[in-house]
Amino acid sequence: MRKMTFLASFLFAGIVSSAAAEITINPGDSLNVAIANAQEGDTIFMNDGDYSYESKYTIRLDKSLTIKAVNPGSATVNFVCFEVKEGASVNHIVIDGVAAEHDYTSGNYFLQVNKANLTVAKVELRNLKVSGYGRGVLRSTEATCTIDTILVDNCIFERNSEENAGYGTINPQKAKCKYIAISNSTFYNQPSGILRAEGSSALNLQVSNCTVLKCGSAAGSQNMISVKGVVAGTKVKDCIFSGAYVDESALLDKSINLNSNENALVDNCLLEGYSTVLTKGTAVENQVEATVDSYDFASLTLTTNPNTVTGIGDPRWTLNENTASSAETVADSVKEIKAVEYYDVNGRLVDADNYKGMLIRRTIYTDGTCSAAKLVK
């Protein structure tokens, strides 16, 4: 595999190679130029530091790329908006580990796949902390767009969609999608629901081990989860939904709507204040009979009443002082493992063999899904 520094990639940008490159950039280097000079399938590694702009800056993508912070959360790209170029057909876009913030009330998105006739086979958003994007994190409101697969894992989304609550945080609204998986993530203090997916394609949706606090209920907001065309196997599992952005009473009208014509399931979830009026065959099983007693977003600690609840929500949270919660399931154990990574509680990648304390073990499977477990070493 080719390895290049940013300077080398710039000097040799005109040389075409069939092998994917690993390109490393540093604060002061232009992420935009690195992306423009990268080749199909390259990975751009961002060393710790600030790559931000003073106002909105759009970076356009037209090839398969991985954009990855060397240390999750330590590469900052404030005021950056990613957008897939009009007419592009892209196999794979991965944005991994960056921290991004915008100005809260602007009409911006973190990632747009929103020009007519665009096709992206897979979008992966991993290990991100994104806040202040006024219309949400991912947008695709064009019915002629196709995003076959969307994977969101180990992310924290805070104060997005304040400019327009009508879109979900993850909003492939009209795009044709076949599979969406949202796992091990936190949605906090946002006017909108967490997902709006209403395209014409049959969609399989999996939402697992997410903590959703103080979201939804703002004027004009949609359901907490709003989907159409869902097929059998759709599941919302092991999640915590609690509290309203504005008005607790408004949550009664903000259901988790899986709109399934076949069996869909909400399983082992704490649903505090949210409507459980679920349409067309959706079942609710093993509902967690508890309320959220207190939480602290800064330290990711949460207690429930009664305080016996364990093993649900984003596993980075300490739930009822339990430091050994797990999002791994029996079904995960039979899937083929691609990689295993270990993170500290601040989201930094660590060497588990030489680390003492609390860790998050993330298991990545060959089908693109992930599971997580909290460990103490």
Buried (B, 14 or more C-beta within 10 A) or exposed (E): EBEBBBEBBBEBBEEEEEEBBBBBBBEEBBBBBBBBBBBBBBBBBBBBBEBBBEEEBEBBBBBBBBBBBBBBBBBBBBBBBBBBEEEBEBBBBBBBBBBBBBBBEBEBBBBBBBBEEBBBBBBBBBBBBBBBBBBBBBBBBBBEBBBBBBBBBBBBBBBBBBBBBBBBBBBBBBBBBBBBBBBBBBBBBBBBBBBBBBBEBBBBBBBBBBBBBBBBBBEEBBBBBBBBBBBEEBBBBBBBBBBBBBEEEBBBEBBBBBBBBEBBBBBBBBBBBBBBEBEEBBEBEEEBEBBBEEBEBEEBBBBBEEEEBBBBBBBBBBBBEBEEBBBBBEEBEEBEEEEEBBBBBEBBBBEEEEBEEBBBBBBBBEEBBBBBBBBEE
